[in-house]
Amino acid sequence: MKWTDINDLAIGLADAYPEVDPLTINFVDLMNRVLALPGFDDDPKRCGEKILEAIQQAWIDESA
């Protein structure tokens, strides 16, 4: 997965961290959790605030 695979990342996060409320996670923790997902293989330097916001929103939607 890459940073642009927003929906896949959100599904992976929801599956890996069902106990985490995505509304309360900060971007540093979010980035670290994405980097730890199995199958994620993108450059951490390619991540920015807009990407993290999109991932967080998709994770919120996935958890709803």
Secondary structure, 3 states (H helix, E strand, C coil): CCCCCHHHHHHHHHHHCCCCCCCCCCHHHHHHHHHHCCCCCCCHHHCCHHHHHHHHHHHHHHHC
